[in-house]
Amino acid sequence: MATVEQTKPEAEDTSLLGFYTNMNTVERRTFWNCAAGWALDGMDFMIYPLVIGTVMALWHITAAQAGLIATATLLASAVGGWLAGYLADRIGRVLTLQITIIWFSFFSLLCAFVQDYNQLLIVRTLLGLGFGGEWAVGAILMGEMVRPQYRGRAVGSVQSGWAIGWGAAVLLQALCFSFFPPEVAWRYMFAIGALPAILIFFVRRYVEEPEISATSRARRVQTGDHPALTEIFKGPYLRTTLLASLMMCGAQGSYYAMSTWVPRFLTTERGLSLVGSSSYLATLIIGSFIGYLTGAWLADKIGRRKLFLTFSLGAIAMLLVYMKAPLPAGAFWLLGLPLGFFSTGFFSGIGPFLTELYPTRLRGSGQGFCYNFGRGTGALFPMLVGIMSEHTSLANAITGFAVAAYAIFFLTAFAFPETRGKVLDADA
C-alpha cells in the first residue's frame, strides 16, 4: 500500500513542475505510468481519424458511415468508462487499469486484420470499452496519489500525454504511408496501436494502490457497505451527476467534432496531400501539448472554474478563424498553435475537478460515468458532422457542432463551485 512521505515541508511550490519535485518514488512511478498510458491511449484512438479518408476510398463508404465508426467507438467507451469506474471502486484502481489497457490493445491489433466495413465497426466498438475505462481509472489513480495543492498540475500533466500520443500517431501516419501503399499502410498503423499492452508489465511491477483508496475499500469489505452502481443518481449526488455529465457533453463533443474531421478538412477543403497535412497537424498538436501544460498550471493557479471559462471562449474564437477565415493555406500552419492550445487546455482541469466532486467510495463510479457519458454523447458529433457535411461544407459542419458544444461547456461551468485544493477523505 502506497504511503505518502512527509519528509519535506508542505510549503506550496507554484511552479509548473513543483508537484514533481515534491513527489516521492512511488508517486513518480505512478505519474509516468499514467502519462504513458494516456499517451498510448491517445495514439491508439487518433489512428482512425488519420486513416478515415483511406478507409472511405478503399471500401467506398460514405462520410456518415465513416463517422459512425468513430461514434460507435466513443459510445462504447462511455459504457466502458462507467463500468471501469465502478470496478475500480470494487477491486481497486491498479488492477482495473491493467484490465482496460490489455483490452483496448488487443482490439487495436484486431483492427489490422478486418476485411470489411462491418468488421471494423464491430472491432472498434469493442475497443471502445477498454479505451473509455483507461482514462477514468488513470485520472482517479493520479488524483488520489498526489497532494491537494499539486493535484491540478499532476493530473493535468498526465493529460498532456494525449497530445504526445496524437503526435506519435501523426508521425506513424507519415512513416507508414511513405513506405507502404495506402491499402496496407493503415493496417500497420492499427497493429502498432497494440503497443500499450507492453505497459502492463510496468503497471504490475511499479504502480501501487493509493492509500486512500485501499483504506476506503478495506473498510467497505469489513462493513459490507459496497456502493450500488446507481448510487450516484440518488440523494445529494443526483444534481452533481447530472450537471457534470452535461458539462462533459460539451467538453467531449467539441473536441471530437473537431479532432475526428480536421485531418479530412485539411486534405479536402485546403487541398493538402495526406502526407503534406502532417506538418499542419503537427502545429495543432504542439499547441495542444502546450495548452495541456498551461491548463495544468492554471488549474492550481486560478482554479478549475476560471480555467474552463477562459479556454472555452478562446476555443470558440480560434475555431471560427481556423474554419471560416479566407486565409492562405500557410496561415493555417500557424493558426494550429492557438487552436490546439485553447481547444484542449481545459481538459487538464477536468480530471482533478471530477475527482474532487465525489467521496472516495463513489469516486470511480461518479467520475467514470460523468466523463464517459459526455464522451458517449460527444460520440454523436463525428457522425452528425459527417451527415451534415453531405449537405454543406465540412468546415460549416465542424464549426456548427463544435461551437454549440463549447457553449454548453461554458454555461455549465457557472453551475459549480470552485473545488481547487479540496482534501480527499478515505472515510467519505
DAURKA-V679583 format. One record per pair of residues at least 12 apart in sequence whose ideal C-beta (glycine too) atoms are under 10 Angstrom apart, sorted by the first residue. I is the first residue (numbers start at 0). J is the second residue. Records with the same first field share a line. If there is no record, write none. Layout:
BEGIN
I=J ; J
END
This chain:
BEGIN
0=25 ; 207 ; 208 ; 209 ; 210 ; 212 ; 213 ; 214 ; 217
1=23 ; 25 ; 26 ; 28 ; 29 ; 93 ; 143 ; 144 ; 206 ; 207 ; 208 ; 209 ; 210 ; 211 ; 212 ; 213
2=23 ; 25 ; 207 ; 210
3=22 ; 23 ; 25 ; 26 ; 144 ; 145 ; 146 ; 209 ; 210 ; 211
4=21 ; 22 ; 23 ; 24 ; 25 ; 26
5=23 ; 146
6=23
7=20 ; 21 ; 23
8=21
9=21 ; 146 ; 147 ; 148
10=148
11=146 ; 147 ; 148 ; 149 ; 299 ; 420
12=148 ; 149 ; 152
13=148 ; 149 ; 152 ; 296 ; 299 ; 300
14=152 ; 296
15=152 ; 155 ; 156 ; 292 ; 293 ; 295 ; 296 ; 297 ; 299 ; 300
16=152 ; 156 ; 292 ; 296
17=148 ; 149 ; 152 ; 153 ; 296 ; 299
18=30 ; 145 ; 146 ; 148 ; 149 ; 150 ; 151 ; 152 ; 153 ; 154 ; 155 ; 156 ; 295 ; 296 ; 299
19=145 ; 149 ; 152 ; 153 ; 156
20=149
21=145 ; 146 ; 148 ; 149
22=144 ; 145 ; 146 ; 149 ; 153
23=144
24=205
25=144 ; 205 ; 206 ; 207 ; 209 ; 210
26=141 ; 144 ; 145 ; 146 ; 149 ; 153 ; 207 ; 209
27=144 ; 205
28=144 ; 201 ; 202 ; 204 ; 205 ; 206 ; 207
29=92 ; 93 ; 137 ; 140 ; 141 ; 143 ; 144 ; 145 ; 153 ; 157 ; 202 ; 205 ; 206 ; 207 ; 208 ; 209
30=140 ; 141 ; 144 ; 145 ; 153 ; 154 ; 156 ; 157 ; 206
31=157 ; 160 ; 201 ; 205 ; 206
32=93 ; 96 ; 100 ; 137 ; 140 ; 141 ; 157 ; 198 ; 201 ; 202 ; 204 ; 205 ; 206
33=96 ; 133 ; 134 ; 136 ; 137 ; 138 ; 139 ; 140 ; 141 ; 142 ; 144 ; 153 ; 154 ; 156 ; 157 ; 158 ; 160 ; 198 ; 202 ; 206 ; 350
34=137 ; 141 ; 153 ; 156 ; 157 ; 158 ; 159 ; 160 ; 161 ; 163 ; 164
35=100 ; 137 ; 157 ; 160 ; 163 ; 164 ; 195 ; 197 ; 198 ; 201 ; 202
36=96 ; 97 ; 99 ; 100 ; 133 ; 134 ; 136 ; 137 ; 140 ; 157 ; 160 ; 164 ; 195 ; 198 ; 199 ; 201 ; 202 ; 206
37=133 ; 134 ; 137 ; 138 ; 141 ; 157 ; 158 ; 159 ; 160 ; 161 ; 162 ; 163 ; 164 ; 350
38=157 ; 159 ; 160 ; 161 ; 162 ; 163 ; 164 ; 165 ; 166 ; 167 ; 195 ; 198
39=100 ; 103 ; 104 ; 107 ; 133 ; 160 ; 161 ; 163 ; 164 ; 167 ; 192 ; 193 ; 194 ; 195 ; 196 ; 197 ; 198
40=99 ; 100 ; 103 ; 104 ; 129 ; 130 ; 131 ; 132 ; 133 ; 134 ; 137 ; 160 ; 161 ; 164 ; 192 ; 195 ; 198
41=130 ; 134 ; 158 ; 159 ; 160 ; 161 ; 162 ; 163 ; 164 ; 165 ; 166 ; 167 ; 168 ; 258 ; 284 ; 287
42=107 ; 160 ; 161 ; 163 ; 164 ; 165 ; 166 ; 167 ; 168 ; 169 ; 170 ; 171 ; 188 ; 191 ; 192 ; 194 ; 195
43=103 ; 104 ; 106 ; 107 ; 110 ; 126 ; 129 ; 130 ; 133 ; 164 ; 167 ; 168 ; 188 ; 189 ; 191 ; 192 ; 193 ; 194 ; 195
44=69 ; 72 ; 73 ; 76 ; 103 ; 107 ; 123 ; 126 ; 127 ; 130 ; 161 ; 164 ; 165 ; 168 ; 192 ; 255 ; 258 ; 259
45=161 ; 164 ; 165 ; 166 ; 167 ; 168 ; 169 ; 171 ; 172 ; 188 ; 192 ; 258 ; 259 ; 262 ; 280 ; 284
46=107 ; 110 ; 164 ; 165 ; 167 ; 168 ; 169 ; 171 ; 172 ; 175 ; 185 ; 188 ; 189 ; 190 ; 191 ; 192
47=65 ; 68 ; 69 ; 72 ; 107 ; 110 ; 119 ; 123 ; 126 ; 168 ; 185 ; 188 ; 189 ; 192 ; 259 ; 381
48=65 ; 69 ; 165 ; 168 ; 172 ; 255 ; 258 ; 259 ; 260 ; 261 ; 262 ; 263 ; 280 ; 381
49=165 ; 168 ; 169 ; 171 ; 172 ; 173 ; 175 ; 176 ; 185 ; 188 ; 262 ; 263 ; 273 ; 276 ; 277 ; 280
50=65 ; 110 ; 168 ; 172 ; 175 ; 176 ; 181 ; 184 ; 185 ; 186 ; 188 ; 189 ; 262 ; 273
51=65 ; 66 ; 68 ; 69 ; 185 ; 259 ; 260 ; 262 ; 263 ; 381 ; 385
52=65 ; 181 ; 185 ; 262 ; 263 ; 266 ; 267 ; 273 ; 276
53=172 ; 176 ; 181 ; 182 ; 184 ; 185 ; 188 ; 273
54=68 ; 113 ; 116 ; 119 ; 181 ; 185
55=116 ; 263 ; 385
56=181 ; 182
57=116 ; 181 ; 182 ; 185
58=114 ; 115 ; 116 ; 117 ; 119
59=116
60=115 ; 116 ; 119 ; 120
61=385 ; 386 ; 388 ; 389
62=260 ; 263 ; 267 ; 381 ; 382 ; 384 ; 385 ; 386 ; 387 ; 388 ; 389 ; 393 ; 396
63=381 ; 382 ; 383 ; 384 ; 385 ; 386 ; 387 ; 388 ; 389
64=116 ; 120 ; 382 ; 385
65=116 ; 119 ; 259 ; 260 ; 263 ; 381 ; 382 ; 385
66=259 ; 260 ; 263 ; 378 ; 379 ; 380 ; 381 ; 382 ; 383 ; 384 ; 385 ; 386 ; 387 ; 388
67=116 ; 120 ; 123 ; 124 ; 378 ; 381 ; 382 ; 385 ; 386
68=116 ; 119 ; 120 ; 121 ; 122 ; 123 ; 124 ; 259 ; 381 ; 382 ; 385
69=123 ; 127 ; 255 ; 258 ; 259 ; 260 ; 378 ; 380 ; 381 ; 382 ; 384 ; 385
70=120 ; 123 ; 124 ; 127 ; 255 ; 259 ; 375 ; 377 ; 378 ; 379 ; 380 ; 381 ; 382 ; 383 ; 384 ; 385
71=119 ; 120 ; 121 ; 123 ; 124 ; 125 ; 126 ; 127 ; 378 ; 381 ; 382
72=103 ; 106 ; 120 ; 122 ; 123 ; 124 ; 125 ; 126 ; 127 ; 128 ; 130 ; 131 ; 255 ; 374 ; 378 ; 381
73=123 ; 124 ; 127 ; 130 ; 131 ; 251 ; 252 ; 255 ; 259 ; 371 ; 373 ; 374 ; 375 ; 376 ; 377 ; 378 ; 379 ; 380 ; 381 ; 382
74=124 ; 127 ; 131 ; 371 ; 374 ; 375 ; 376 ; 377 ; 378 ; 379 ; 382
75=123 ; 124 ; 125 ; 126 ; 127 ; 128 ; 129 ; 130 ; 131 ; 371 ; 374 ; 375 ; 378
76=103 ; 124 ; 126 ; 127 ; 128 ; 129 ; 130 ; 131 ; 132 ; 133 ; 134 ; 135 ; 251 ; 370 ; 371 ; 374 ; 375 ; 377 ; 378
77=127 ; 128 ; 131 ; 247 ; 251 ; 367 ; 368 ; 370 ; 371 ; 372 ; 373 ; 374 ; 375 ; 376 ; 377 ; 378
78=124 ; 127 ; 128 ; 131 ; 132 ; 368 ; 371 ; 372 ; 374 ; 375
79=99 ; 102 ; 103 ; 125 ; 126 ; 127 ; 128 ; 129 ; 130 ; 131 ; 132 ; 133 ; 134 ; 135 ; 367 ; 371 ; 374 ; 375
80=99 ; 127 ; 128 ; 129 ; 130 ; 131 ; 132 ; 133 ; 134 ; 135 ; 136 ; 363 ; 366 ; 367 ; 368 ; 369 ; 370 ; 371 ; 372 ; 373 ; 374 ; 375
81=131 ; 132 ; 135 ; 228 ; 231 ; 363 ; 364 ; 365 ; 366 ; 367 ; 368 ; 369 ; 370 ; 371 ; 372 ; 374 ; 375
82=95 ; 99 ; 128 ; 131 ; 132 ; 135 ; 228 ; 363 ; 364 ; 367 ; 368 ; 371
83=95 ; 96 ; 98 ; 99 ; 102 ; 128 ; 129 ; 131 ; 132 ; 133 ; 134 ; 135 ; 136 ; 139 ; 363 ; 364 ; 367 ; 371
84=131 ; 132 ; 134 ; 135 ; 136 ; 138 ; 139 ; 228 ; 231 ; 353 ; 357 ; 361 ; 362 ; 363 ; 364 ; 365 ; 366 ; 367 ; 368 ; 369 ; 370 ; 371
85=132 ; 135 ; 226 ; 227 ; 228 ; 229 ; 230 ; 231 ; 361 ; 363 ; 364 ; 365 ; 367 ; 368
86=98 ; 99 ; 132 ; 135 ; 136 ; 363 ; 364 ; 367
87=99 ; 132 ; 135 ; 136 ; 137 ; 139 ; 140 ; 212 ; 216 ; 362 ; 363 ; 364 ; 366 ; 367
88=139 ; 212 ; 215 ; 216 ; 219 ; 225 ; 226 ; 228 ; 230 ; 357 ; 359 ; 360 ; 361 ; 362 ; 363 ; 364 ; 365 ; 366 ; 367
89=216 ; 219 ; 220 ; 225 ; 226 ; 228 ; 363 ; 364
90=216 ; 363
91=136 ; 140 ; 208 ; 209 ; 212 ; 213 ; 216 ; 363
92=135 ; 136 ; 137 ; 138 ; 139 ; 140 ; 141 ; 142 ; 143 ; 144 ; 206 ; 207 ; 208 ; 209 ; 212 ; 213 ; 216 ; 362 ; 363
93=136 ; 140 ; 202 ; 203 ; 206 ; 207 ; 208 ; 209 ; 212 ; 213
94=136 ; 202 ; 203 ; 208
95=132 ; 133 ; 135 ; 136 ; 137 ; 139 ; 140 ; 363 ; 367
96=132 ; 133 ; 135 ; 136 ; 137 ; 139 ; 140 ; 198 ; 199 ; 202 ; 203 ; 206
97=136 ; 198 ; 199 ; 200 ; 202 ; 203 ; 206
98=129 ; 132 ; 133 ; 136 ; 199
99=128 ; 129 ; 130 ; 131 ; 132 ; 133 ; 134 ; 135 ; 136 ; 137 ; 195
100=129 ; 130 ; 132 ; 133 ; 136 ; 137 ; 195 ; 196 ; 197 ; 198 ; 199 ; 202
101=129 ; 193 ; 195 ; 196 ; 198 ; 199 ; 202
102=125 ; 126 ; 127 ; 128 ; 129 ; 130 ; 132 ; 133 ; 195 ; 196
103=125 ; 126 ; 127 ; 128 ; 129 ; 130 ; 131 ; 132 ; 133 ; 192 ; 193 ; 195 ; 196
104=126 ; 129 ; 130 ; 133 ; 192 ; 193 ; 194 ; 195 ; 196 ; 197 ; 198 ; 199
105=122 ; 125 ; 126 ; 129 ; 193 ; 195 ; 196
106=121 ; 122 ; 123 ; 124 ; 125 ; 126 ; 127 ; 128 ; 129 ; 130 ; 189 ; 192 ; 193
107=122 ; 123 ; 126 ; 129 ; 130 ; 188 ; 189 ; 190 ; 191 ; 192 ; 193 ; 194 ; 195 ; 196
108=122 ; 126 ; 189 ; 190 ; 191 ; 192 ; 193 ; 194 ; 196
109=121 ; 122 ; 123 ; 125 ; 126 ; 189 ; 190 ; 193
110=122 ; 123 ; 125 ; 126 ; 185 ; 186 ; 188 ; 189 ; 190 ; 192 ; 193
111=183 ; 185 ; 186 ; 187 ; 188 ; 189 ; 190 ; 191 ; 192 ; 193
112=186 ; 189 ; 190
113=186 ; 189
119=189
122=189
123=189
126=189 ; 192
127=371 ; 374 ; 375 ; 378
129=195
130=195 ; 371 ; 374
131=367 ; 370 ; 371 ; 374 ; 375 ; 378
132=363 ; 367 ; 371
133=195 ; 198
134=157 ; 158 ; 161 ; 346 ; 349 ; 350 ; 366 ; 367 ; 370 ; 371 ; 374
135=350 ; 353 ; 362 ; 363 ; 364 ; 365 ; 366 ; 367 ; 368 ; 369 ; 370 ; 371 ; 374
136=363 ; 366 ; 367
137=154 ; 157 ; 158 ; 160 ; 202 ; 206 ; 350
138=154 ; 157 ; 158 ; 349 ; 350 ; 351 ; 353 ; 354 ; 362 ; 366 ; 367 ; 370
139=154 ; 209 ; 212 ; 350 ; 353 ; 354 ; 357 ; 359 ; 362 ; 363 ; 365 ; 366 ; 367
140=154 ; 157 ; 202 ; 206 ; 207 ; 208 ; 209 ; 212 ; 354 ; 363
141=153 ; 154 ; 155 ; 156 ; 157 ; 158 ; 209 ; 350 ; 351 ; 354
142=154 ; 157 ; 209 ; 211 ; 350 ; 351 ; 352 ; 353 ; 354 ; 355 ; 362 ; 366 ; 423
143=208 ; 209 ; 210 ; 211 ; 212 ; 213 ; 215 ; 354 ; 359 ; 362 ; 423 ; 425
144=206 ; 207 ; 208 ; 209 ; 210 ; 211 ; 212
145=157 ; 209 ; 351 ; 354
146=420 ; 422 ; 423
147=299 ; 351 ; 355 ; 418 ; 419 ; 420 ; 421 ; 422 ; 423
148=299 ; 419 ; 420 ; 422
149=295 ; 299 ; 351
150=295 ; 298 ; 299 ; 303 ; 350 ; 351 ; 352 ; 354 ; 355 ; 418 ; 419 ; 420 ; 421 ; 423
151=294 ; 295 ; 296 ; 297 ; 298 ; 299 ; 300 ; 301 ; 302 ; 303 ; 306 ; 347 ; 348 ; 350 ; 351 ; 352 ; 355 ; 418 ; 419 ; 420
152=292 ; 294 ; 295 ; 296 ; 297 ; 298 ; 299 ; 300 ; 347 ; 351
153=295 ; 298 ; 299 ; 350 ; 351
154=295 ; 298 ; 347 ; 348 ; 349 ; 350 ; 351 ; 352 ; 353 ; 354
155=291 ; 292 ; 293 ; 294 ; 295 ; 296 ; 297 ; 298 ; 299 ; 306 ; 344 ; 345 ; 346 ; 347 ; 348 ; 349 ; 350 ; 351
156=291 ; 292 ; 294 ; 295 ; 296 ; 347
157=291 ; 295 ; 347 ; 350
158=290 ; 291 ; 292 ; 294 ; 295 ; 298 ; 343 ; 344 ; 346 ; 347 ; 348 ; 349 ; 350 ; 351
159=287 ; 288 ; 289 ; 290 ; 291 ; 292 ; 293 ; 294 ; 295 ; 343 ; 344 ; 346 ; 347
160=288 ; 291
161=254 ; 284 ; 287 ; 288 ; 291 ; 343 ; 346
162=283 ; 284 ; 285 ; 286 ; 287 ; 288 ; 289 ; 290 ; 291 ; 292 ; 339 ; 343 ; 346
163=284 ; 287 ; 288 ; 291
164=192 ; 195 ; 284
165=258 ; 280 ; 281 ; 283 ; 284 ; 287 ; 288 ; 339 ; 343
166=277 ; 280 ; 281 ; 283 ; 284 ; 285 ; 287 ; 288
167=191 ; 192 ; 194 ; 284
168=188 ; 191 ; 192 ; 280 ; 284
169=262 ; 276 ; 277 ; 278 ; 279 ; 280 ; 281 ; 283 ; 284
170=277 ; 280 ; 281 ; 284
171=184 ; 187 ; 188 ; 191 ; 192
172=184 ; 185 ; 188 ; 262 ; 273 ; 274 ; 276 ; 277 ; 280
173=273 ; 274 ; 275 ; 276 ; 277 ; 278 ; 280 ; 281
174=187 ; 188 ; 191 ; 274 ; 277
175=187 ; 188 ; 189 ; 190 ; 191
176=188 ; 272 ; 273 ; 274 ; 277
177=274 ; 277
181=273
184=273
209=359 ; 423 ; 425
210=425
211=359 ; 362 ; 423 ; 424 ; 425 ; 426 ; 427
212=359 ; 360 ; 362 ; 363 ; 423 ; 425
213=425
214=359 ; 425 ; 426
215=358 ; 359 ; 360 ; 361 ; 362 ; 423 ; 424 ; 425 ; 426 ; 427
216=359 ; 360 ; 425
217=425
218=359 ; 360 ; 425 ; 426
219=359 ; 360
224=360
225=360
226=358 ; 360 ; 361 ; 362 ; 363 ; 364 ; 365
227=361 ; 364
228=364 ; 368
229=364 ; 368
230=360 ; 361 ; 364 ; 365
231=243 ; 244 ; 356 ; 357 ; 361 ; 362 ; 363 ; 364 ; 365 ; 366 ; 367 ; 368 ; 369
232=364 ; 365 ; 368
236=356 ; 357 ; 358 ; 361 ; 364 ; 365
238=414
239=353 ; 356 ; 357 ; 365 ; 369 ; 414 ; 415
240=356 ; 357 ; 361 ; 364 ; 365 ; 368 ; 369 ; 372
241=369 ; 372 ; 411 ; 414
242=356 ; 369 ; 411 ; 412 ; 414 ; 415
243=349 ; 352 ; 353 ; 356 ; 357 ; 365 ; 366 ; 368 ; 369 ; 370 ; 372 ; 373 ; 411 ; 414 ; 415
244=365 ; 368 ; 369 ; 370 ; 371 ; 372 ; 373 ; 375 ; 376 ; 411
245=369 ; 372 ; 373 ; 376 ; 407 ; 408 ; 410 ; 411 ; 414
246=307 ; 349 ; 352 ; 353 ; 369 ; 370 ; 373 ; 407 ; 408 ; 409 ; 410 ; 411 ; 412 ; 414 ; 415
247=349 ; 353 ; 366 ; 368 ; 369 ; 370 ; 371 ; 372 ; 373 ; 374 ; 375 ; 376 ; 377 ; 407 ; 408 ; 411
248=369 ; 372 ; 373 ; 374 ; 375 ; 376 ; 377 ; 379 ; 380 ; 404 ; 407 ; 408 ; 411
249=307 ; 311 ; 373 ; 376 ; 377 ; 403 ; 404 ; 405 ; 406 ; 407 ; 408 ; 409 ; 410 ; 411 ; 412
250=307 ; 311 ; 343 ; 345 ; 346 ; 348 ; 349 ; 370 ; 373 ; 374 ; 377 ; 404 ; 405 ; 407 ; 408 ; 411 ; 412
251=346 ; 349 ; 370 ; 371 ; 372 ; 373 ; 374 ; 375 ; 376 ; 377 ; 378 ; 380 ; 404 ; 408
252=373 ; 374 ; 376 ; 377 ; 378 ; 379 ; 380 ; 381 ; 383 ; 400 ; 401 ; 403 ; 404 ; 405 ; 407 ; 408
253=311 ; 314 ; 315 ; 318 ; 342 ; 343 ; 345 ; 377 ; 380 ; 400 ; 401 ; 402 ; 403 ; 404 ; 405 ; 406 ; 407 ; 408
254=287 ; 314 ; 342 ; 343 ; 345 ; 346 ; 373 ; 374 ; 377 ; 380 ; 401 ; 404 ; 405 ; 408
255=374 ; 376 ; 377 ; 378 ; 379 ; 380 ; 381 ; 382 ; 384 ; 400 ; 401 ; 404
256=318 ; 377 ; 379 ; 380 ; 381 ; 383 ; 384 ; 396 ; 397 ; 398 ; 399 ; 400 ; 401 ; 402 ; 403 ; 404 ; 405
257=283 ; 314 ; 318 ; 321 ; 322 ; 338 ; 339 ; 342 ; 343 ; 380 ; 381 ; 384 ; 397 ; 398 ; 400 ; 401 ; 404 ; 405
258=280 ; 283 ; 287 ; 339 ; 342 ; 343 ; 381 ; 397 ; 401
259=377 ; 378 ; 380 ; 381 ; 382 ; 384 ; 385 ; 397
260=380 ; 381 ; 384 ; 385 ; 388 ; 393 ; 394 ; 396 ; 397 ; 400 ; 401
261=276 ; 279 ; 280 ; 283 ; 321 ; 322 ; 335 ; 338 ; 339 ; 342 ; 393 ; 397
262=276 ; 277 ; 279 ; 280 ; 283
263=276 ; 384 ; 385 ; 388 ; 393 ; 397
264=276 ; 279 ; 321 ; 322 ; 331 ; 384 ; 388 ; 392 ; 393 ; 394 ; 396 ; 397
265=277 ; 279 ; 280 ; 283 ; 328 ; 331 ; 335 ; 393
266=279
267=388 ; 392 ; 393 ; 394
268=322 ; 388 ; 392 ; 393 ; 394 ; 397
269=327 ; 328 ; 331 ; 394
270=328
271=328 ; 331
275=328
276=331
278=332 ; 335
279=328 ; 329 ; 331 ; 332 ; 333 ; 334 ; 335
280=332 ; 335 ; 339
281=332 ; 335 ; 339
282=331 ; 332 ; 333 ; 334 ; 335 ; 336 ; 337 ; 338 ; 339
283=321 ; 331 ; 332 ; 334 ; 335 ; 336 ; 337 ; 338 ; 339 ; 340 ; 342 ; 343
284=335 ; 336 ; 339 ; 343
285=335 ; 336 ; 339 ; 340
286=317 ; 333 ; 334 ; 335 ; 336 ; 337 ; 338 ; 339 ; 340 ; 341 ; 342 ; 343 ; 344
287=335 ; 336 ; 338 ; 339 ; 340 ; 341 ; 342 ; 343 ; 344 ; 346
288=339 ; 340 ; 343 ; 344
289=336 ; 337 ; 339 ; 340 ; 343 ; 344
290=310 ; 313 ; 314 ; 336 ; 337 ; 338 ; 339 ; 340 ; 341 ; 342 ; 343 ; 344 ; 345 ; 346 ; 347
291=339 ; 340 ; 343 ; 344 ; 345 ; 346 ; 347
292=344 ; 347
293=306 ; 310 ; 340 ; 341 ; 344 ; 347
294=306 ; 307 ; 309 ; 310 ; 340 ; 341 ; 343 ; 344 ; 345 ; 346 ; 347 ; 348 ; 349
295=344 ; 346 ; 347 ; 348 ; 350 ; 351
296=344 ; 347
297=309 ; 310 ; 344 ; 345 ; 347 ; 348
298=344 ; 345 ; 347 ; 348 ; 349 ; 350 ; 351 ; 352 ; 419
299=347 ; 348 ; 351 ; 419 ; 420
300=419
301=348 ; 417 ; 419
302=348 ; 352 ; 416 ; 417 ; 418 ; 419 ; 420
303=345 ; 347 ; 348 ; 349 ; 350 ; 351 ; 352 ; 353 ; 355 ; 412 ; 415 ; 416 ; 417 ; 418 ; 419
304=348 ; 352 ; 412 ; 413 ; 414 ; 415 ; 416 ; 417 ; 418 ; 419
305=348 ; 412 ; 417 ; 419
306=344 ; 345 ; 346 ; 347 ; 348 ; 349 ; 352 ; 412 ; 419
307=344 ; 345 ; 346 ; 348 ; 349 ; 352 ; 408 ; 409 ; 411 ; 412 ; 413 ; 415
308=345 ; 408 ; 409 ; 410 ; 412 ; 413
309=341 ; 344 ; 345 ; 409 ; 412
310=340 ; 341 ; 342 ; 343 ; 344 ; 345 ; 346 ; 347 ; 348 ; 405 ; 408 ; 409 ; 412
311=341 ; 342 ; 344 ; 345 ; 404 ; 405 ; 406 ; 407 ; 408 ; 409 ; 410 ; 412
312=341 ; 405 ; 406 ; 409
313=337 ; 338 ; 340 ; 341 ; 342 ; 344 ; 345 ; 405
314=337 ; 338 ; 339 ; 340 ; 341 ; 342 ; 343 ; 344 ; 345 ; 401 ; 402 ; 404 ; 405 ; 408 ; 409
315=341 ; 342 ; 398 ; 401 ; 402 ; 403 ; 404 ; 405 ; 406 ; 408 ; 409
316=337 ; 338 ; 341 ; 402 ; 405
317=334 ; 335 ; 336 ; 337 ; 338 ; 339 ; 340 ; 341 ; 342
318=334 ; 338 ; 341 ; 342 ; 394 ; 397 ; 398 ; 401 ; 402 ; 405
319=398 ; 401 ; 402
320=334 ; 337 ; 338
321=334 ; 335 ; 337 ; 338 ; 339 ; 342 ; 394 ; 397 ; 398
322=334 ; 338 ; 392 ; 393 ; 394 ; 395 ; 396 ; 397 ; 398 ; 399 ; 401 ; 402
323=392 ; 394 ; 395 ; 398
341=405
342=401 ; 405
345=405 ; 408 ; 409 ; 412
348=412 ; 418 ; 419
349=366 ; 369 ; 370 ; 373 ; 408
350=366 ; 370
351=418 ; 419 ; 421
352=366 ; 369 ; 412 ; 415 ; 417 ; 418 ; 419 ; 421
353=365 ; 366 ; 367 ; 368 ; 369 ; 370 ; 418
354=366 ; 418 ; 421 ; 423
355=417 ; 418 ; 419 ; 420 ; 421 ; 422 ; 423
356=369 ; 415 ; 418 ; 421
357=369 ; 423 ; 427
358=423 ; 424 ; 425 ; 426 ; 427
359=423 ; 424 ; 425 ; 426 ; 427
360=424 ; 425 ; 426 ; 427
361=427
362=423 ; 427
373=404 ; 407 ; 408
376=404 ; 407
377=400 ; 404
379=400
380=396 ; 397 ; 400 ; 401 ; 403 ; 404
381=397 ; 400
383=396 ; 399 ; 400
384=396 ; 397 ; 398 ; 399 ; 400 ; 401
387=399 ; 400
END
